[in-house]
Amino acid sequence: MAPVTPVQRVPPGVREDGEDTSLLRVEPAGRVEGVARVPPDKSISHRAAIVAAMARGETVVENFLPSLDCLATLQCLRQMGVEVDGPDAAGTIRVRGRPLQEGGLAEPADVLDTGNSGTTFRLLCGLVAAHPIFVVLTGDRSIRRRPMQRVVDPLRAMGATVACRKGGLAPVAIQGGQLRGVRWRLPVASAQVKSAVLLAGLQAAGRTVVEEPLPTRDHTERMLAYFGATVERGDGWAAVQGGQHLRGQRLRVPGDISSAAFVWAAAAALPGSRVLTPGVGLNPTRRAVLEVLAEMGARVQVEPAREEGPEPWGDVEVAWAGPLRAVHIRGARTAQLIDELPVLVALATLAHGTTVVEDAQELRHKESNRIEELAAELAALGLHVQTRPDGFVVEGPQRPEGGEARSRGDHRLAMALTVVALAARRPSRIHEARCIQTSFPGFAALMHQLARPGGGCVVEEDRDGR
């Protein structure tokens, strides 16, 4: 089959009635090979902008991710009077902070629309709660289905007036004001909620302690410390003293390890594959995906770079080294892999043995119900995955047939389906592909560039020609 023509980005592909008509067409590839420069880290980009808004003076963030989610964060900050320049063509933004000690944020004239970004929504709740302003936060249909009570409750306990829809759903309205520190134990491991409480606690009177049932990513703790805060940390907890002053900084965002996971999974799946990803973040709370890929049988080589700024980073090469093996994922490892589980489950369909994923019930509350909907869309490509209340059981190896699948508006589902479609018997089409823009602009072009021989990805804007 003739090679397809690469494209640079997923086009809008959205009609006036809101239907996403974009397509990601995937043709089987013999292998993937080359150098893959993955997008800047989404989690770190969000936090860099939000912490900069709390700091005195100007912050310069290089290699900021210009995805839909991160651009939503910048727009919300602008609505509250924060001066934000960029991102420019080089991916640099400049943020002039409005710390509480210097008058704080301005009350927005309109609702803050966080789009599809749960990180934007929850972290902004923590940011605004200490400011004497009225703020209403909402988002797209997915955001309005996600659980927000878990961030509403601690902010209420700290003294903010917070209202939400029945069942703890967005929109959320916050009348901010003087907060007091709390000791809060998270009922569910969540880096977003932990971050929201720490951001609020830094602006509260007294000390705030957040306890978590399982370790989650620590980007917020690292970012606050880099901006000059004292952050206490222990086994299963983090704490801040209110009233600390942050100072503007200069930093560079490393490549996103969660985005790189899709490229690595393709390299692990297809015989003869080898992909080098330079400049990827190597935060210890995010490296479990590399450990699991190695356990599944991939060859993984990591060359750490000198640590600069708040985050470690380095170059990672992943190569096919033989047939894949099943793994068992549970407990703390599940919490650390929460964003990578969709592609690891998809990859497990190609592995020999029985893969079990436990303690992953949080996947039901992401951009989609990632347990049921991932299983349904893998089935559309000819793969069988058994679902459990808290995860999956996967018997392998299986061979995907290819066919028609849908993203369900979930960027990580769309990309996970693409990975297995590269190994399918016949071409596949992933409908509703625009959501990939929320985290990985240029995904289709990159996968097409890496695919050898002949296969790859192309995006069609509108399947009906409208």
ZAMAR-623081 format. One record per residue (C-alpha): x, y, z; residue number from 1; residue in three letters. Coordinates in pm, whole numbers, plus 50000, padded with zeros to 5 digits. Layout:
BEGIN
    east   north      up   num   residu
       X       Y       Z   NUM      ALA
...
This chain:
BEGIN
    east   north      up   num   residu
   50000   50000   50000     1      MET
   50137   50342   49909     2      ALA
   50272   50558   50188     3      PRO
   50043   50830   50314     4      VAL
   50130   51197   50319     5      THR
   50230   51333   50660     6      PRO
   50050   51629   50811     7      VAL
   50173   51875   51073     8      GLN
   49881   51877   51314     9      ARG
   49536   51742   51382    10      VAL
   49305   51988   51202    11      PRO
   49000   52135   51376    12      PRO
   48751   51907   51200    13      GLY
   48462   52038   51405    14      VAL
   48134   52137   51245    15      ARG
   47918   52423   51365    16      GLU
   47696   52179   51555    17      ASP
   47998   52076   51765    18      GLY
   48051   51730   51615    19      GLU
   48415   51632   51577    20      ASP
   48448   51491   51227    21      THR
   48827   51458   51220    22      SER
   48986   51123   51143    23      LEU
   49321   50966   51216    24      LEU
   49388   50709   50943    25      ARG
   49649   50450   51043    26      VAL
   49812   50201   50807    27      GLU
   50008   49903   50946    28      PRO
   50381   49961   50988    29      ALA
   50663   49708   50981    30      GLY
   50852   49896   51250    31      ARG
   50913   50242   51391    32      VAL
   51257   50397   51390    33      GLU
   51423   50734   51437    34      GLY
   51452   51032   51667    35      VAL
   51125   51146   51825    36      ALA
   51113   51487   51988    37      ARG
   50804   51469   52203    38      VAL
   50605   51773   52317    39      PRO
   50691   51961   52636    40      PRO
   50549   51816   52957    41      ASP
   50185   51912   53004    42      LYS
   50177   51876   53382    43      SER
   50488   52091   53426    44      ILE
   50370   52354   53177    45      SER
   50046   52402   53371    46      HIS
   50226   52432   53703    47      ARG
   50495   52666   53574    48      ALA
   50235   52916   53455    49      ALA
   50017   52893   53767    50      ILE
   50303   52919   54017    51      VAL
   50446   53209   53813    52      ALA
   50113   53388   53859    53      ALA
   50169   53365   54238    54      MET
   50526   53497   54224    55      ALA
   50673   53844   54248    56      ARG
   50821   53976   53925    57      GLY
   50856   53809   53588    58      GLU
   50893   53441   53511    59      THR
   51024   53314   53177    60      VAL
   50920   52960   53082    61      VAL
   51094   52807   52781    62      GLU
   50956   52510   52587    63      ASN
   50601   52567   52716    64      PHE
   50348   52323   52568    65      LEU
   50109   52510   52331    66      PRO
   49836   52245   52360    67      SER
   49468   52322   52403    68      LEU
   49482   52232   52774    69      ASP
   49780   52455   52853    70      CYS
   49648   52743   52644    71      LEU
   49327   52722   52850    72      ALA
   49536   52775   53164    73      THR
   49699   53086   53015    74      LEU
   49364   53228   52907    75      GLN
   49213   53180   53254    76      CYS
   49513   53355   53413    77      LEU
   49476   53646   53171    78      ARG
   49110   53679   53267    79      GLN
   49224   53737   53626    80      MET
   49464   54014   53532    81      GLY
   49786   53814   53503    82      VAL
   50006   53951   53223    83      GLU
   50108   53662   52998    84      VAL
   50306   53703   52677    85      ASP
   50330   53414   52435    86      GLY
   50385   53137   52370    87      PRO
   50602   53264   52087    88      ASP
   50731   53055   51798    89      ALA
   51007   52914   52020    90      ALA
   50758   52808   52287    91      GLY
   50853   53078   52540    92      THR
   50606   53252   52769    93      ILE
   50658   53545   53006    94      ARG
   50436   53575   53311    95      VAL
   50420   53873   53546    96      ARG
   50276   53753   53872    97      GLY
   50000   53896   54090    98      ARG
   50080   53752   54434    99      PRO
   49829   53786   54715   100      LEU
   50076   53998   54913   101      GLN
   50071   54261   54635   102      GLU
   49696   54287   54579   103      GLY
   49634   53951   54421   104      GLY
   49424   53840   54128   105      LEU
   49154   54052   53966   106      ALA
   48797   53929   53963   107      GLU
   48722   53794   53614   108      PRO
   48436   53953   53422   109      ALA
   48322   53616   53289   110      ASP
   48326   53246   53367   111      VAL
   48666   53073   53346   112      LEU
   48642   52800   53080   113      ASP
   48905   52531   53142   114      THR
   48813   52335   52827   115      GLY
   48906   51969   52863   116      ASN
   49171   52026   53129   117      SER
   49115   51878   53474   118      GLY
   49457   52008   53583   119      THR
   49360   52364   53493   120      THR
   49028   52333   53674   121      PHE
   49150   52184   54001   122      ARG
   49472   52383   54036   123      LEU
   49294   52711   53964   124      LEU
   49044   52629   54239   125      CYS
   49335   52619   54483   126      GLY
   49492   52933   54338   127      LEU
   49184   53159   54356   128      VAL
   49041   53040   54689   129      ALA
   49255   53281   54896   130      ALA
   49181   53589   54685   131      HIS
   48881   53811   54773   132      PRO
   48716   53760   54434   133      ILE
   48421   53566   54295   134      PHE
   48510   53306   54033   135      VAL
   48306   53050   53841   136      VAL
   48494   52767   53671   137      LEU
   48351   52536   53409   138      THR
   48477   52324   53121   139      GLY
   48363   52101   52839   140      ASP
   48117   51815   52871   141      ARG
   48388   51582   52999   142      SER
   48494   51825   53273   143      ILE
   48132   51869   53381   144      ARG
   48113   51491   53442   145      ARG
   48433   51463   53646   146      ARG
   48434   51455   54030   147      PRO
   48512   51798   54178   148      MET
   48385   51735   54532   149      GLN
   48732   51610   54619   150      ARG
   48872   51963   54567   151      VAL
   48563   52146   54697   152      VAL
   48575   51982   55041   153      ASP
   48930   52082   55146   154      PRO
   48882   52439   55022   155      LEU
   48564   52467   55227   156      ARG
   48752   52332   55528   157      ALA
   49009   52608   55476   158      MET
   48740   52877   55486   159      GLY
   48651   52942   55121   160      ALA
   48287   52962   55017   161      THR
   48245   52704   54742   162      VAL
   47935   52584   54557   163      ALA
   47897   52319   54289   164      CYS
   47631   52113   54116   165      ARG
   47468   51817   54285   166      LYS
   47707   51524   54309   167      GLY
   48011   51751   54332   168      GLY
   48009   51837   53961   169      LEU
   48119   52150   53773   170      ALA
   48054   52436   53731   171      PRO
   48214   52536   54062   172      VAL
   48166   52884   54211   173      ALA
   48421   53017   54460   174      ILE
   48402   53327   54677   175      GLN
   48759   53353   54791   176      GLY
   48889   53510   55108   177      GLY
   49117   53460   55404   178      GLN
   49204   53092   55445   179      LEU
   49340   52892   55736   180      ARG
   49575   52598   55712   181      GLY
   49444   52244   55747   182      VAL
   49565   51887   55770   183      ARG
   49388   51706   55486   184      TRP
   49400   51339   55396   185      ARG
   49309   51272   55035   186      LEU
   49044   50999   55003   187      PRO
   49178   50919   54654   188      VAL
   49537   50957   54536   189      ALA
   49534   51266   54314   190      SER
   49824   51494   54226   191      ALA
   49575   51754   54105   192      GLN
   49389   51774   54436   193      VAL
   49713   51762   54636   194      LYS
   49841   52051   54427   195      SER
   49523   52255   54474   196      ALA
   49541   52223   54852   197      VAL
   49913   52311   54859   198      LEU
   49856   52619   54642   199      LEU
   49575   52731   54871   200      ALA
   49784   52649   55179   201      GLY
   50072   52865   55062   202      LEU
   49829   53160   55070   203      GLN
   49660   53062   55401   204      ALA
   49727   53146   55764   205      ALA
   49924   52869   55938   206      GLY
   50050   52535   55815   207      ARG
   49882   52307   55562   208      THR
   49957   51936   55547   209      VAL
   49834   51707   55269   210      VAL
   49844   51332   55326   211      GLU
   49798   51095   55033   212      GLU
   49712   50724   55036   213      PRO
   49962   50650   54757   214      LEU
   50252   50854   54619   215      PRO
   50160   51078   54324   216      THR
   50366   51298   54095   217      ARG
   50548   51575   54282   218      ASP
   50578   51846   54016   219      HIS
   50400   52105   54230   220      THR
   50625   52050   54531   221      GLU
   50933   52081   54308   222      ARG
   50799   52390   54133   223      MET
   50712   52570   54457   224      LEU
   51057   52497   54599   225      ALA
   51222   52624   54279   226      TYR
   51030   52951   54314   227      PHE
   51160   52992   54669   228      GLY
   50906   52824   54897   229      ALA
   50999   52589   55178   230      THR
   50811   52264   55116   231      VAL
   50828   51995   55383   232      GLU
   50798   51639   55261   233      ARG
   50781   51298   55419   234      GLY
   50657   50948   55348   235      ASP
   50306   51005   55215   236      GLY
   50272   51375   55299   237      TRP
   50373   51727   55197   238      ALA
   50333   52054   55388   239      ALA
   50370   52428   55337   240      VAL
   50360   52726   55570   241      GLN
   50129   53005   55459   242      GLY
   50247   53354   55376   243      GLY
   50567   53261   55194   244      GLN
   50688   53483   54910   245      HIS
   50764   53334   54570   246      LEU
   51007   53496   54327   247      ARG
   50988   53485   53948   248      GLY
   51229   53241   53785   249      GLN
   51353   53118   53450   250      ARG
   51303   52752   53361   251      LEU
   51274   52513   53071   252      ARG
   51005   52245   53048   253      VAL
   51139   51897   52958   254      PRO
   50971   51659   52715   255      GLY
   50655   51488   52838   256      ASP
   50718   51131   52953   257      ILE
   50346   51049   52923   258      SER
   50349   51156   52557   259      SER
   50673   50968   52496   260      ALA
   50504   50653   52630   261      ALA
   50302   50619   52309   262      PHE
   50615   50631   52094   263      VAL
   50795   50389   52326   264      TRP
   50501   50147   52322   265      ALA
   50509   50137   51942   266      ALA
   50884   50067   51953   267      ALA
   50830   49787   52205   268      ALA
   50554   49631   51995   269      ALA
   50696   49618   51643   270      LEU
   50995   49390   51564   271      PRO
   51308   49573   51458   272      GLY
   51195   49905   51608   273      SER
   51416   50155   51785   274      ARG
   51328   50512   51887   275      VAL
   51539   50776   52063   276      LEU
   51354   51049   52257   277      THR
   51591   51329   52360   278      PRO
   51527   51569   52647   279      GLY
   51248   51378   52823   280      VAL
   51154   51448   53185   281      GLY
   51276   51179   53424   282      LEU
   51091   51272   53742   283      ASN
   51113   50968   53976   284      PRO
   50735   50975   54032   285      THR
   50679   50935   53655   286      ARG
   50943   50675   53557   287      ARG
   50734   50366   53628   288      ALA
   50636   50345   53260   289      VAL
   50999   50277   53167   290      LEU
   51022   50007   53433   291      GLU
   50707   49836   53304   292      VAL
   50821   49847   52941   293      LEU
   51148   49683   53044   294      ALA
   50958   49416   53239   295      GLU
   50747   49352   52930   296      MET
   51064   49279   52734   297      GLY
   51159   49605   52565   298      ALA
   51518   49725   52570   299      ARG
   51528   50055   52760   300      VAL
   51837   50276   52783   301      GLN
   51839   50601   52981   302      VAL
   52110   50868   52965   303      GLU
   52038   51125   53239   304      PRO
   52143   51483   53175   305      ALA
   52273   51731   53428   306      ARG
   51974   51842   53638   307      GLU
   51875   52202   53568   308      GLU
   51569   52374   53709   309      GLY
   51310   52189   53915   310      PRO
   51303   51864   53712   311      GLU
   51551   51593   53605   312      PRO
   51562   51501   53237   313      TRP
   51763   51301   52987   314      GLY
   51762   51097   52666   315      ASP
   51573   50768   52644   316      VAL
   51599   50497   52378   317      GLU
   51345   50215   52359   318      VAL
   51386   49923   52119   319      ALA
   51213   49593   52043   320      TRP
   51409   49309   52200   321      ALA
   51180   49010   52150   322      GLY
   50820   48905   52212   323      PRO
   50645   49101   52486   324      LEU
   50559   48948   52824   325      ARG
   50258   49004   53050   326      ALA
   50288   49213   53367   327      VAL
   50094   49272   53690   328      HIS
   50029   49637   53779   329      ILE
   49879   49732   54116   330      ARG
   49905   49954   54424   331      GLY
   50144   50249   54422   332      ALA
   50263   50163   54071   333      ARG
   49909   50200   53939   334      THR
   49886   50551   54084   335      ALA
   50215   50647   53920   336      GLN
   50105   50504   53584   337      LEU
   49756   50652   53575   338      ILE
   49815   50845   53248   339      ASP
   50009   50565   53080   340      GLU
   49771   50280   53161   341      LEU
   49561   50314   52841   342      PRO
   49860   50255   52616   343      VAL
   50007   49985   52843   344      LEU
   49676   49796   52840   345      VAL
   49661   49828   52461   346      ALA
   50020   49702   52443   347      LEU
   49935   49411   52674   348      ALA
   49704   49268   52406   349      THR
   50022   49191   52207   350      LEU
   50208   49034   52503   351      ALA
   50237   48665   52593   352      HIS
   50050   48569   52910   353      GLY
   49790   48731   53134   354      THR
   49830   49098   53221   355      THR
   49637   49221   53525   356      VAL
   49581   49586   53618   357      VAL
   49439   49655   53964   358      GLU
   49361   49962   54179   359      ASP
   49288   50173   53870   360      ALA
   48929   50276   53945   361      GLN
   49035   50640   53900   362      GLU
   49044   50568   53525   363      LEU
   48664   50577   53533   364      ARG
   48678   50951   53615   365      HIS
   48915   51081   53349   366      LYS
   48832   51248   53015   367      GLU
   48627   50935   52952   368      SER
   48555   50618   53147   369      ASN
   48889   50480   53040   370      ARG
   48815   50128   53164   371      ILE
   48493   50056   52976   372      GLU
   48555   50277   52675   373      GLU
   48911   50161   52610   374      LEU
   48788   49799   52616   375      ALA
   48503   49882   52377   376      ALA
   48726   50058   52127   377      GLU
   48996   49792   52138   378      LEU
   48718   49546   52058   379      ALA
   48635   49757   51752   380      ALA
   48989   49683   51631   381      LEU
   48951   49309   51700   382      GLY
   49106   49289   52049   383      LEU
   48947   49146   52362   384      HIS
   49006   49300   52703   385      VAL
   48819   49195   53018   386      GLN
   48722   49485   53243   387      THR
   48706   49483   53623   388      ARG
   48568   49749   53860   389      PRO
   48925   49862   53925   390      ASP
   49109   49766   53607   391      GLY
   49165   49502   53341   392      PHE
   49260   49142   53265   393      VAL
   49424   49092   52927   394      VAL
   49507   48754   52769   395      GLU
   49767   48762   52495   396      GLY
   49908   48764   52248   397      PRO
   49634   48882   52015   398      GLN
   49663   49032   51666   399      ARG
   49454   49342   51597   400      PRO
   49246   49322   51283   401      GLU
   49212   49697   51233   402      GLY
   48890   49875   51150   403      GLY
   48692   50172   51278   404      GLU
   48729   50302   51635   405      ALA
   48643   50622   51821   406      ARG
   48843   50831   52063   407      SER
   48535   50908   52279   408      ARG
   48684   51259   52299   409      GLY
   48980   51124   52501   410      ASP
   49329   51206   52373   411      HIS
   49499   50915   52549   412      ARG
   49248   50665   52409   413      LEU
   49300   50803   52058   414      ALA
   49678   50762   52080   415      MET
   49663   50419   52248   416      ALA
   49438   50294   51969   417      LEU
   49685   50432   51714   418      THR
   49969   50229   51865   419      VAL
   49792   49894   51827   420      VAL
   49655   49998   51487   421      ALA
   50015   50018   51363   422      LEU
   50041   49644   51438   423      ALA
   49706   49553   51276   424      ALA
   49641   49330   50975   425      ARG
   49465   49606   50782   426      ARG
   49426   49988   50795   427      PRO
   49230   50153   51074   428      SER
   49050   50481   51121   429      ARG
   49029   50655   51458   430      ILE
   48733   50891   51463   431      HIS
   48712   51214   51664   432      GLU
   49087   51271   51650   433      ALA
   49095   51641   51733   434      ARG
   49120   51566   52107   435      CYS
   49486   51469   52056   436      ILE
   49556   51843   52040   437      GLN
   49490   51870   52415   438      THR
   49829   51712   52488   439      SER
   50025   51608   52177   440      PHE
   50012   51852   51884   441      PRO
   50187   51693   51586   442      GLY
   50129   51334   51700   443      PHE
   50011   51212   51359   444      ALA
   50305   51370   51176   445      ALA
   50556   51224   51422   446      LEU
   50416   50871   51402   447      MET
   50412   50891   51023   448      HIS
   50773   51006   51026   449      GLN
   50880   50712   51243   450      LEU
   50684   50439   51062   451      ALA
   50883   50201   50838   452      ARG
   50815   50089   50572   453      PRO
   50512   50251   50412   454      GLY
   50273   50262   50704   455      GLY
   50196   50550   50930   456      GLY
   49931   50804   51015   457      CYS
   49744   51075   50834   458      VAL
   49458   51297   50944   459      VAL
   49151   51366   50737   460      GLU
   48958   51668   50858   461      GLU
   48605   51564   50771   462      ASP
   48495   51216   50669   463      ARG
   48180   51345   50500   464      ASP
   48349   51613   50295   465      GLY
   48151   51888   50463   466      ARG
